[in-house]
Amino acid sequence: MTLTNTQLILSEATGLLTRNKEQLLFEALRGAKICVTELEKIPARTLNENSQLWAAKQRVKRYREQIVKANLPLVIRVAKRFVSPGITEEQFVSEGLMKLLQCIAAFDVDRGYKFSTYLQRPLYRHFYRFIQKEARRNSGRVWQVDGTETVDTPEPMNTDVVDLQDVLEKNTAGLDAMEHTMVVHFYGINKSSPMTLRELSTHFGFSQGRLKKTLARATEKLRSVLIERAEDVVE
């Protein structure tokens, strides 16, 4: 059996750190970074000082790797909640790893909360923005859905299917009847496959231009609600 990139990354993971272990590790990382900064300020370092600088950089690398490996399962778990046409699971995981490194650099251990709790909101925000960026980048391309080409399809709605179904069932996004119907059919909610704009146009007798405007309006309403839900996620 061939392992995927995600499986290979996950194979490097360790268990989540205890609060005490995590705090000690971040404090050690901060100390090593300060040591690197101070040594790099020395204009003409001696051989011994260069040796100390190299050792301090190795400590920074080692402590950071320990934190990364401890939080890999969380990054992958959050990444798997997102789906989007044209974006692979490996791409989501890769984006998550980059955000993980940024969060490690920005985390303030003195605030007293766990890093895994701190990490979740930035991850969710980053994935939503990544999806929107890719959707804008792909705007105007030809999408293939069940072998049918549709040009200039509205930006895809991308999120966990359970979250999207819940928002639609309760209509917390405030969709009108037409918006709700079009979203359900276009994104294949509770269906085996989504419908293309061409299929929707034939089925409902609306022009594709009218359908695009309706879907774009509905998508923005849904995104606002889903982003708020993501930001409320806690460990």
C-alpha positions in Angstrom: 0.0 0.0 0.0 1.3 3.4 -1.0 1.1 6.1 1.7 -0.3 9.5 0.9 1.7 12.6 1.9 -0.8 13.2 4.7 -0.2 9.7 6.0 3.5 10.2 5.9 3.2 13.5 7.7 1.0 12.0 10.3 3.5 9.2 10.9 5.9 11.8 12.3 3.3 13.0 14.8 3.6 12.5 18.5 0.9 12.8 21.2 -0.4 16.2 22.3 1.8 17.8 25.0 0.6 18.3 28.6 0.1 21.9 29.6 3.2 21.8 31.8 5.4 20.1 29.1 4.1 22.5 26.4 4.9 25.6 28.6 8.4 24.4 29.3 9.0 23.7 25.6 7.8 27.2 24.5 9.9 28.8 27.2 12.9 26.8 26.1 12.2 27.9 22.5 11.9 31.5 23.5 15.2 31.3 25.4 17.0 29.7 22.4 15.7 32.4 20.1 16.9 35.2 22.4 20.3 33.5 22.5 20.4 33.4 18.7 19.4 37.1 18.5 22.0 38.2 21.0 24.9 36.2 19.4 24.0 37.4 15.9 24.4 41.0 17.1 28.1 40.4 17.8 29.9 42.1 14.9 33.1 39.9 14.9 32.3 36.6 16.6 35.0 34.3 17.9 35.1 30.7 17.1 33.5 29.8 20.4 30.7 32.4 19.8 30.0 30.9 16.4 29.9 27.5 18.0 27.4 28.8 20.6 25.3 30.4 17.8 25.1 27.1 15.9 24.1 25.2 19.0 21.4 27.8 19.8 20.0 27.5 16.3 19.9 23.8 16.6 18.0 24.1 19.9 15.5 26.4 18.2 15.0 23.9 15.4 14.7 20.9 17.8 12.1 22.6 20.1 10.1 23.9 17.1 10.0 20.4 15.6 8.8 18.9 18.9 5.9 21.4 18.9 5.1 20.8 15.3 5.0 17.0 15.7 2.8 17.3 18.7 0.2 19.4 16.9 0.2 17.6 13.5 -2.9 15.5 14.3 -4.9 18.7 15.1 -3.8 20.4 11.9 -4.8 17.4 9.8 -8.1 16.9 11.6 -9.1 20.5 10.9 -7.8 20.3 7.3 -10.0 17.3 6.6 -13.1 19.3 7.5 -12.7 21.3 4.4 -13.5 20.3 0.8 -13.2 22.3 -2.4 -13.2 21.5 -6.1 -9.6 21.7 -7.3 -8.0 21.6 -3.9 -6.5 18.4 -2.7 -6.3 17.2 0.9 -2.5 17.5 0.7 -2.8 21.1 -0.3 -5.0 21.8 2.8 -2.5 20.0 5.0 0.4 21.9 3.5 -1.4 25.2 4.1 -2.1 24.1 7.7 1.5 23.3 8.3 2.6 26.8 7.2 0.0 28.3 9.5 1.1 26.1 12.3 4.7 27.5 12.0 3.4 31.0 11.9 1.3 30.4 15.1 4.3 28.8 16.9 6.2 32.0 16.2 3.4 34.3 17.4 2.3 32.3 20.4 2.7 34.0 23.8 3.2 31.3 26.4 2.8 33.8 29.2 -0.9 34.2 28.6 -1.5 30.8 30.2 -3.6 28.9 27.7 -2.8 25.8 25.7 -1.3 26.2 22.2 -3.7 23.8 20.7 -6.6 25.9 21.9 -4.9 29.1 20.5 -4.1 27.3 17.1 -7.7 26.4 16.1 -9.1 29.8 15.2 -6.2 30.9 13.1 -6.4 27.5 11.3 -10.1 27.8 10.5 -9.7 31.4 9.3 -6.7 30.5 7.2 -8.5 27.6 5.4 -11.5 29.8 4.7 -9.3 32.5 3.2 -7.2 30.0 1.3 -10.4 28.6 -0.3 -11.7 32.0 -1.2 -8.3 33.0 -2.7 -8.3 29.8 -4.8 -11.9 30.4 -5.9 -11.0 33.9 -7.0 -7.9 32.7 -8.8 -9.9 30.1 -10.6 -12.7 32.4 -11.5 -13.5 32.2 -15.2 -12.0 28.8 -15.6 -14.0 25.9 -17.1 -15.1 23.5 -14.4 -15.9 19.9 -15.2 -18.9 18.5 -13.4 -20.1 15.0 -14.4 -18.4 15.6 -17.8 -20.4 18.9 -18.4 -18.5 22.1 -18.9 -19.8 25.3 -17.3 -17.9 28.6 -17.7 -17.7 31.3 -15.0 -19.3 29.2 -12.3 -20.0 31.1 -9.1 -17.3 30.6 -6.4 -17.8 27.2 -4.8 -19.1 27.0 -1.3 -16.5 25.1 0.7 -16.9 23.9 4.2 -17.6 20.8 6.3 -20.8 19.2 4.8 -22.4 18.7 8.2 -21.9 22.4 9.1 -23.4 23.5 5.7 -26.4 21.1 6.1 -27.1 22.4 9.6 -27.0 26.1 8.4 -29.4 25.3 5.5 -31.8 23.3 7.7 -32.1 26.0 10.3 -31.7 28.8 7.6 -29.5 30.8 10.0 -28.0 32.5 6.9 -31.4 34.1 6.1 -31.7 32.7 2.6 -34.9 33.4 0.7 -36.8 30.5 -0.9 -35.1 30.8 -4.3 -31.6 31.1 -2.8 -32.2 28.1 -0.6 -33.5 25.9 -3.4 -30.6 26.8 -5.8 -27.9 26.2 -3.2 -29.3 22.8 -2.3 -29.4 21.7 -5.9 -26.1 23.3 -7.1 -24.0 21.9 -4.2 -25.7 18.6 -4.1 -26.9 18.8 -0.5 -28.6 15.4 0.3 -28.1 14.4 -3.3 -25.7 12.0 -5.0 -24.2 14.7 -7.2 -24.5 18.5 -7.7 -26.3 20.0 -10.6 -24.5 22.3 -13.1 -25.8 25.7 -14.1 -26.8 24.3 -17.4 -28.8 21.6 -15.7 -30.4 24.1 -13.2 -31.3 26.4 -16.1 -33.1 23.6 -17.9 -34.8 22.3 -14.8 -36.1 25.6 -13.4 -36.4 27.6 -16.6 -34.1 30.4 -15.4 -31.2 32.0 -17.3 -27.7 31.1 -16.3 -27.0 34.7 -15.6 -29.9 34.9 -13.1 -28.7 31.6 -11.5 -25.2 33.0 -11.0 -26.4 36.1 -9.3 -28.7 34.1 -7.0 -25.9 31.6 -6.1 -23.3 34.4 -5.5 -25.7 36.2 -3.2 -26.5 33.0 -1.3 -22.9 32.0 -1.0 -21.9 35.2 0.6 -24.6 34.9 3.2 -23.6 31.3 3.9 -19.9 32.2 4.2 -20.5 34.9 6.8 -22.4 32.4 9.0 -19.9 29.6 8.5 -16.9 31.8 9.3 -18.6 32.9 12.6 -19.2 29.2 13.5 -15.6 28.4 12.8 -14.3 31.2 15.0 -16.4 29.8 17.8 -14.7 26.4 17.7 -12.9 25.6 20.9 -10.9 22.6 21.8 
